């Protein structure tokens, strides 16, 4: 199996790495933050996720890279040997997907889709039998959502390279890019095949739009230079647009489609859509604040995060702001009250959306996930 072959490669890389750390913030070769891989202790949120998985009938952690990649692409493992020791982020990404450690304390999109499906209740217009309050087509959609999300994570690891390729190091990175595109495209093809089997053209259209918007989001003010050059005044709105395209669109449309598949009302579908959108905002904000909390030296800054954008928006002297990373880090700390206010707004909207559904174990599980999303973050008290 490819998973075992790749896992052995990743272990060799990790075992010989000179700096084995418990917490590892991952950036691409150009220093752009794209994800957090960590061995976090089991937080309140992780416990809430674990309890929620029992409610939907099985742990969604089985929807892992090992489960999804089959012998059809087993030859990729052979080529990945060439990436050992390189700086390409693909190795780190796949390691995180295989061990399930990629944002492990966060609820998977598939879990949220299943919980929303169960919270909405049974449909009177569907004859097929549900299992644990969830219909087979809804479970299939949850898996498809996770596949698309994994494809995006892998595609995001493609790095920009100069032309023409000259050095050996750039050739290794070019190989990593080709493999990232190949694996990501394979997963998207698998997802497209799964969508076709659902035999619902409206669902196919919505999920196709989500994939398109994810790609668009990667190019919307992706660097701090793009932000400064733009004539945008409201940076919170910019952050929301980018987060919605990159993450919120997939989660919101998946939640909506879970209800559309079993013919729930349009009103219920839009409530589910709004819930997914606002949950994506809170999850992204939690990740950004976690990174800010760990990086107390200001050595690594995600300039497209909400704290960074607010620091930029509120600064009268941008020259001083960019004079050093530590200076920028201090300015981010000054806007934490504003960040907390934004977060509380999203949290309130999430709980309002959940109030639409009748009381049940799935609704309670979603409420716990919402409430515990920021638990463990001490940064607001620094």
N, C-alpha and C positions, 0 to 999 in steps of 0.2 A: 504493500500500500504506500502511496506517496506520503501520507502523513507520517509514517514511521521513519521513512528515509529522510524526510526533511527535518523531523524532530531530532534525529541523530546528528545531522549537520548543525542544527542550532545549538545542541548541547555542546558539541565540540567547540563552537565559536564562543559560547558562554564560559565554558570551563577554562579556556585559555585566555580569556579576557583579563587584562592586568587590573582592572578596577571593577570588582564585583560589588555592586551596591544594592541595597534593598529597594531603594527608590531611584528610578531612572527616568528623567525627563528626556524625551526623544525629539530631536530636531533633524531636519534634512541637512544636506551638505552645505546649503546656503544659510543655515541658521534660522530657518523659518519653522516655528513651532507647529507640529501637526498631530501630536498625540501624547498621551501619558501612559507609560507602562509601569506598573508598580506592584509591590507586594503589600498593599495596604492591609492593616488589621481589619477584622470584620467589624464594620461600622454599623450604626443603627440602620442606615440605608441598605447595606448589604443583607442584614437580617430581614428587613422588610421585603427585599427582593426574593430571598430564600423562601419566606412564608408564602409569597404570592405564587411562586412556581408550583407549590403543592396544590394551590387552589385550581390551577388550570389543568391539572392532571399529570404533568410531568415537567421536569426541569428543562427550560428552553436552552440551557447550556449545551444540550446535545446538538443544537444547530450550530455546530462549530466547523472550523475549517477542515478538520479531519473527516467529518461526516459528509461535507459537500464536495470535496475533491476526491475523485475516484481514480481508478487505473487509467482512465482516458487521458490523463495528463501526467502519468507517472514519470515520463522522461524529463519533466521539469526538475526533478530532484537531482538528476545527473548534472544539469547545467548550473544548479545552485551551488555546487561545490566551487565553482569559479568565483563566487561572490564572497567566499570566506575571507575575512580580513579586509574586505572592501568597505567603503563608507556609504554604500547604498542602503537606504532605509528599508528596502524590501525585506531583508533578513529579520530586522527588528519587528516589522509589521506582522510577518507570518508567524514569528515566534509568539507574539502576543495573541494572535488569532487561534493558534493551535493550543496554547495552554489556557485559553479563555481568560487571560489576564488583561486584555485590552479594555480599560475602563471597567474593571471587574465589579466595582461597587455600584455601577449604574445599571438600571433596568434595561435589558435588551429591548429593542424595538418590537421584536416578536412577542415578548412577554406583555408589553403594553397593549398590542393589538388583541391578544387573546383575552386579557382582562377586560378591555372595553367591550369585546364581543360578548363575554359572559355577563357583564354588568347591564348590557342592553336587554338581556333576557331572550326568551325563545320567541320565534316568529310564528305567527298564526298562518303565514302564507307559504311556509316551507314544509314539505311532507317528509323529507329525510330526517332521520333521528340524530339528535345531538348527543354528544358524549361529555359528561360533566358540564352541560350547559353550553357547549361550543360545537358548532357544526363542522363537518369535515372540510368544507370549502374554506371556512375561516381559518382552520389550522394550516391548510395549504398556503393561504395568503400570508400568514405569519412567517412561514418558512421562506416564502418568496421575498418578503420584506427584509429578512435577515441576510439573504443572499445578495440583494441589491446593496445593502449597507456595507457588506464585506467587500464587494467590488469597488465601491467608492473609496473605502479606506486604502485598498491596494493601489488604485489608480492615483490617489492623491500623493503617493510616494514617488511618482515619476519626477525626476529632477531636470532642471534646465542645464544644457551642456553647450559649450561653444562649438562653432563650426569653423573649419573642419575638425574632426576628432584627431588629436595628435598623440597625447600621452597614453601610457598603458593604464593609468588610473582612470582616465576618461573613457577608455574602451571598456573597462570593467563596469563603470557606471552606465554606459550605453547598453551593455548586456542586461544589467539590472532593470533598466527602463523597458527593454523589449519583453522581459519576463513579466514585469508588473502589468504591462498592457495585455499580454497574452492571458494571464491568470484572471485579471479583472474582466476582460471581454468574455472569457469562458463562463464566468459566474453570471454575467449579464445575459448571455445566451441561455443559460440554464433557467434563469428567472423568467425570461421571455417565453420559453417553452411551458413553464408552469402557469404563467398567466393565460396562455392560449387554452390550456386544459380547463380553466375555470369557466370558459364559454360565456363570458359576460363582457360585451364590448365596452360598456361604460367603465367598468373596472379597469380594463386594459388601457383605455384612454387616460384615466386618472393616474395610473401607475406609470404610464409612459411619460406623462407630463412631469411627474416627480423626478424621473431619471433625467429628463432634459433640464429641469431647473437646478438639479444638483450640479450638473456640469457648468451651467451659467453662473452659479454662485461662486465657483472657484476663481472666476475672472472678474468678479465685482469688487473693485478696490481691494485687491489682494495684498497690496503693500502700503506702507505708510506714505510713500511718495505719491501713490494714486490718490490717497485720501487728501493730502495737502493740495494737490493740483486741482482737485474737484471743487466745485462751488457749493458743496453740501454744507448746510449750517447745522442741521440736527443730526449729531453723530449717533445718538441712540437709535434713531430711525434707520440710519445706515447699517448699524450693527444688526438690527432686527431684520432688515432686508436680506443681508448676507447670511445670517443664521437660518432664516426661513428657507432660502434657496438651497443652502448646503445641507441642512439637516431637517428643518421643520416641515418642508414640503413632503418628504418621504413619510415621516411619522404621521403627519396630519391626514394625508390622503390615504394612508394604509388604514388608519382608524376609521375613516369615513367609508372606505371600501368594505371593511369587515361587516359593517351594518348594511351596506348596499347589497351585498351578496345574498342576504336573507330577507331583503325587502322591508327593512325597517323604514320608518317615515323619514322624509327629507329633513325634518326638524331634528330628529335624533342623529342623523348623519352629520349635520352641521355642528351639533354639540360635540360629537366625537372628533370632528375635524379641528375645532377650536381647542379642544383639550390637547390633542397631539401637538399642535403648533406651540402652545404655551409651555408644554412640558419640554419641548426641544429647547426653548429659550432658557428655562431654568437649569436644564442639564448642561448646556453649553456654558452658562454663567458659572455654574459650580466648578466645572473643569478649569475655567480661566482663573478663578479665585484660588483653586487648589495649587495651580502652577505658581501664582503670585505668592502664595503663602510659603511654598517650598523654596522659592528663589529669593531669599532674603538679602542677597548681595546685589540683585539687579543685573546679574551676569547674563541672564537669558530673558529677553522680553518679547512677548507676543504683541506687536504693535497694532494688531487688528482686534485685540480683545476689547471688551467694553471698558474696563478700568483705564486702559491706555488711551482709548478714543476720548473718554471723558476728561482725562488729564490734558489731552491735546486741546480739546474744545474750551476748557476753562483757563488755559494758560494765556497770559497776555504777552509773555516773552518766550516765543517758541524757540529762539536761538539758545536761550539758557536751558530750556527743557531738553534739548538734544545735545547738550554739552557733554553729558556722560550718562551711562546706563543707570548709575546709582542715583543720579539727579532725577531721571525719568521715573525710577522706582519710587522715590519719595513722593513725587507728584501723584502717582497712582494711589498711594496710601491716603492722600488728602481727599480723594473723591469716593471713598468707601461708603460714606453715609448715603451718597447719591445712588451708588450701586445697590445698596441694600434696599432703598426705596423702590428702585426698578424691580428688584427681585420680588419684593412683597406684593407688587402690583400683579406680576405673573402668577404668584402663588394664590392670590385672591381669585383671579380669573379661573384658575384650575379647579379650585374648590367649588366655585359657582357652577362650573360645567358639570361636576360630579353630582351636584345637588339635583340635577335633572333626572338622574337614574334612581330607581327604587333601591332601598337598602338591601344589600346582599354582601357576601364575603368578598366578591370581586371588587365591589365599590370600596369596601373598607380597605382592601389591599392597596388600591390606587391612592386612597387618601393617605395611607402610611408612607407610600413612596414619595408623594408630594411633600408631606410634612418633614420627612427625614432627609430630603435632598441636600440641604445645607448643613446638616448635623455633622459635627466634627471639625468644621472650619473655625479656627480660632482667629482668623485674620480680622474679623470685625471688632475684636476686642483688643487688638494691638495698639 
